[in-house]
Amino acid sequence: MIYMNTPSPQVASGFAPVTTSDRFVLLDALRALALMGVCFANLEWFTGYRLVPEALAAHWPLVDKVTVQLSKLFVDGKAFGLFSLLFGVGFAVQLHRSEARGTDGARFFARRLGILLLFGAVHALLLWYGDILQWYALVGFALLLFRHYSDRALLRWGVGLSLTGLVVNLGWQQLVPALPPAIHDAQMAHFVRIFAGPSYGATLVANWDMFWEDQVLGWGPPVAGCWILARLLLGYCFGRWAMRTGFFQQPAAYARPLRRLFGWALAVGLAGGLLRRAVDLPLLAHHPNLAGYLVLMSKGLRDPAALALSVAYAAGFGLLALRARWATALGVLAPMGQMALTNYLVQTLVGLWLCYGYGWGLGLIGHIGPFASVGVCAAEVLAQLAFSHWWMRRFRFGPAEWLWRSLSYGHWQPLRRPVPALVAVD
């Protein structure tokens, strides 16, 4: 069983960091799974093949084309969705523990969000345009407004906002129409050349331009707000129910509904994803009289399919954790999830080093294909997993987590683990 270690005594009053013995190991393992997906999804942008014009992508080897389609089916949007759900679950866990201590968890959570927003802004503006931390922080403030809602109301709002996001997305695309293909392709090729070059100043300006194109014009704050808040609310609803019912302590009692959730979520996610892949195929999309309807259908299927598969991944991990052999295997992932913020930021640094040209960068953007990215991702994940085990045996928190906690609590937190006292034998 990897759901929770033996709990430590509760602090009578005041805030205190969560100790290792207070952690839910399954949640850390799920964060590690999400990090693996984020690593590969982000590599698609670092390596530049998500910026390649469709005309060039058509000449890729078959193995690269298959890799891209599998990534879109199983990874694209799913890691982001799983992280969002876990963010909501973490909010529920923090509020539950704060109430048990008689403290104001909402105010402390808001302070943590403010610091996370600062991290995200630095990450996005100085390093990489694809940052997601800022969105979690900004939308997380809206989550605070729902902390007293009933479970049923949270479900209604979560599903409703997810559906609203579809409509808002279509409206945003009409409000901010895409550039003509020729201009867009030339712009992306320009960015790739700059990212491969030796100038950090030029890269910084291009990074800001890409941030505006991708995060503001492309995705759109209203769309991001709806979709992220929907997942945070659903995660918060589950986390609050789990803390109230003792699900994390006795998961076997809920094995049957967990299996049902897994089955339905997997079926909906795969059916929606496969249908979207079929809609996007040139074989169907080349019909001019159907193109508009096919694009509309593709956009409409994207979010529900991604959300369903994210839920399926979480439920599937929960079912595996009920088996002793799998529980041990999944527990190996936990240290990587405990250092989720650190590992996320390190993935950016590795991506910049491999693909960008300034500083000590290798400038490999445009030279690593989709299938080769799988190997790069596997090597990076294994290295992070090994380092996370090494670090967490010696320290209480990851480096970024330690800084985040210290700023949140207003004083430096002890970082090193205490050395066990030696017992003298006469």
N, C-alpha and C positions, 0 to 999 in steps of 0.2 A: 504494500500500500504506500503510495507516494503522495497522498493528498496533503498531509500535514504532519510536521514533526511534533514532538511533545511540547505543549505550550509552556512558556515561561510565566512566572507570576506577573500579574498586571500591575502597572504603576498606579499608585493610589490617586494621584492627581498630577496635572500638568502633562505636557507633551514629551514623548520620548521616541527615539527611532525604533523601528521594528527590528528586533533581534533575529538572528538566524533561526532560533527555535520557534519564533512566531510566524514564520513564513509558510505559505501554502506551496508545496513543492510542485504540484501540478501546474499552477499558474506560472511558475518560473520556467517549467519545461515548455509550456505553450508559448511563452515569450521567446524562448530560444527557437521554436519552430517558426514563429513569425519573423524573427531576425534572419533566418535562413532564406525565407522567401524575399524579404526586403533586400538582402544582399544580391540575389540574382536579378530582381527587378531593377535595382539601381544600377547594376552593371550594364544593363541594356542601354542606359543613358550615358554612363561614363565611357563605354567603348564606342559609342556613337552610332550603333547600328539601328537605334530607334530614330535617328535623325536622317537616315539614308533615304533618298527618294525611292518611291515604289518601282520606278523603271529600273533602277540598279538592283533592288532587292529581288526582282524577277529573275535575275541571272545568278542568284546564290546557288550553291550546291543543295541537293535535296535534303541532306542532313540538317543544314541550317534552316531551311524552310520548315521542316518538321519541328525543330526545336522551338521556333518562334510560335508556331500554332499550339504546341503543348504548353508553352509558357503563358500564352494568352488564356488557355483553358483552365490551367491549374494554379497559376501564380499571380497573374496580372489582377490587381485589385483585391486579391484574397488575403495576402499578408497584411496589407493596409487595413482591411476589414477586421482581421483577427486582432491586430494591435488595438484597434479602436474599441472592440468589444472588451478586451482585457483592461483597457484604460477605465472603462465604465465599471468593471468589476472591482478594480483597485480603489475607485472612489467609494464604492459601497463598503469595502473592507475597512478603509480608513475611517469613515463615518461611524461604523459599528464599534470600532475600538475606541474612538473618541467618546462616544456616548457612554461606553462602559467605564471610562475614566472620569466622566463628568465634565468634559471639556468641549469647547466649540470647534468641532472638526471642520465646519464650513470655512471659518475664517483662516484656519491654518492651510486648508486646501487651496484657498484663493492666493495665499502667499506663495505656495509652491508653484502655482500656475504662473504667477508673475515672473518668478525666476526662470521657469521653463520657457516662457516667452522670450526672455532675454537670451537664453541659450540658442533658441531657434533663430532669432534675428541675427545673431553673430554668425551662426552656421550658414544661413541662407545668403546673407549679404557679403560675407568675406570668403566663404569657401565654395558652397555649391547651391545652385538655384533650386534643387529638388527637395529641400528640407520639408519635413512634415511636422516637426515639433511645434512650430509656431501655430499651426492649425489646431493641434490638440489643446494648446494653451488658450487660444482665443475662444474656441468653441467650448472648452471646459468651463469657462466662466458662466456660459448659458446653462450648463448642466446644474450649477448650484441652484438655479431657480426651480428645479424639479425635485429637490431632495425630499420634500414632504408629500409628493404625489403617491397615490396608491399604485400597487403593482399593475392593476388593470389599466389605469390611466397612463402609466409609463409605456406599456405595450402598445396602447392606441397611438400615443404620440410617436413612438419609435417607428411603427409601421407607417403611420400617416406621413411623417417627415421623409421617410424613404421613398414613398410614392410621390410626394410633393417634389422631391429632388429631381424626379424624372421630368416633370412638367417644367420646373425651373431650368433644368439643363437645356431642354429644347428651346425655351424662350431666350436663354442666354446665348445660344448658338445663333439665333436669329438677330439678337441685338448686337453681337460681336461676330460678324461673319468671318469665315476663314479666308486667308489670303489666297489668291490664285495659285494653283500648283507650281507654276514656273517660278513665281516670286518666292513662295515658301521654300522650295528646294534650294534656290540660290542663297536664301538667308541662312538655312541650316548648314549649307556647305561653307559659308563664311564663318559661322560659329565654330565649326569643326577645325578649320584652319587656324583660327585664333587660339582655341584650346590646345592645339598641338604645338603652338609657338612658345618661345622662351619668355615672353613678357607677362609678368603678373598683372601689371596695370591694364594692359589690353584685355587679359582674361577676366579681370574684375569687371570691367565695363560690359563685356560680352555676357558675363554671368548675370549682371543686373538686367540686361536686355532679355535674356532667356527667362529670368524670373518673371518679368512682366508678361512675356509671351505665354509662358507655360502656366504659371500659378495664378495670374490675374485674368488675362484675356482667354486663355485656353480652358482652364477649369472653371474659374469664376468663384469669387467669395460666396455668393448666394448658394451656388450648387454645393460647394464644399461644406458650408454651414449646415445645410439640410442633411447631407449624407453622413457627415461625421457625427452630428448631434444625434441622428437616428441610431447609430451604432453605440454611441456612448450611453444613450438611454436604455437600449436593450441590454447592454452589458451591466449597467447599474441595476436594472430590474432583476436580472439573474443573480448578480452578486448579493443584493439585499435579501432575496429569497434564500440563497444558499447559506448566508450567515444566520438567518432566522431559523431555518430548518435543520441546520447541522449537516448539510450535504457534504461539505468537505471532510467532516469527521466520519460520516457513515455513508459513503457513496454507493455501496453495494445495495442499500435499500431502495435506490432509485435506478437500478440497472435497466429495468424494463422501459420506463419512459425515456431513458437516455438512448436506448437502442432505437426506439421509435423516432426520436428526434434526429438521430444520425441517419436513419434510413430515408426519412422524408427530405431532410436537408440535402443529402447526397443526390437523391433522385432529381429534386428541383434544380440544384446547382449544375449538375451534369447536363440535364436536358436543356436548360437555358443556355449554358455555355456552348454545347454542341450546335444548337440551333443558331446561335449568334455566329459561330464559326462558319456554318453553311451559308448564312446570309451574306457574310463578308467575302465569300469566295468570288473571284472574278467571273466564274462560270455563271453565277446568278446575277451579279452586280452589273454585267455589261448590258443588260436590257434597259434602254433609256427610259421606257415608260414605267418601269418598276423601280428605278434607282431611288427616287425620293421615298417610296414606301419602305424599301429595304434599309435605307439609312435610318429611318425613323424606328423600324423594328429593332435594328442593331443597338441603337442608343437606349431603347426601352428595355432590352434584355440585359444590358450590361450590369446595372446595379443589383437587381434581384438575384441574378445568377451568382454574382460575386459574394453577396451577403450570405446566400444559402450555403455556398461551399465553405465560407469562413466558419459558419456554425457547424457544418459537418466535420471540419477539421478538429474543432474544439471538442465536439461530442465523441468523435472517434478516439482522440487521445484519452478522454475520460474512460471509455470502455476498455481500452488497452491497459490503462492503469489498474483495472480491477484484477488483472492477471499478474501473478507474482513475477514471472520472467520478464514480461513487458514493463512492469512497474520498475524493476531494477534498471532496465535499459533506458526508460524515459527519465529516470532520476539522474542519469548521467548528464542530461541536457541542462539540469537546473542551474548550475553555476553560470552558464552562459546567459540564461534569462535573468539571473540576479544582477548581472552587469549589463542590462539591456541598453541603457543610455550610453555607457562607455563603448560598448561594441558597435552601436549604431554610428557613433561619431568616428570610431576607428575605421569602419567600413568606408566612410567618406574619404578619410586620409589615404587609405590604400587605393581607392579608385582614382584619386587625384594623382598619386604617385605613379600608378601604372599607365594612366591614359593621358594626362595633361603634360605639357612640355616645360613649364616654368620650374625654376629651382632644380631639384634633383629628379624631376619627373621624367619618365621614360618616353612620354609622347606617343603611346601606342593607340590612341583614339583612331578609329577607322581601320585598324589592323587586327582586331580581335573579333572574330565572328560569333554568332549566337551559340554554336555548338562548343567552340573553344571557351566561351564564357562559363559553360557548365563546369569545366575543369577548374577554371580560375575560382569560381564560387566555392567548389568543393574544397579546394586547398585553403581558401581563406576561412571557411567555416571550421575546418578541422584545427587550423592554427588558433582561431579565437576560442574554440572549445578547450583546447589544451591550456592556453594561457589563462582562461577563466578559472579552470580547476586549480592551477598553480597559484593564482592571485587569491582566490577565495579561501584557500587553506591558510593563508597568512594574514589576510585583512578582512575586516567586517563588511566593507562595501567596495564597489568599483571606484576608480578615481573620480569619474564624473558624478557618480551617485553620492560620493562623500562630499564633494563640493556643493552639490545641490542640497543635500541634507544640512550641511553646516550653515549655508546661507538661509535656509528655511527656518532653522531653529535659533539662528542669531548668535551662535557660538560654534567654535570648531569641535567637531565630533571626534571621539577616539577612533583611530583608523586601524591600528594593529590589533590582532586578536591577542588576548591575554595568554601568556605562557603558563602552561600547567605547573603548579607548584610541585617541587620534588619532596617526597616524604622520606625523612631520614630514618634509617633502620639501625637500631643499636646492635 
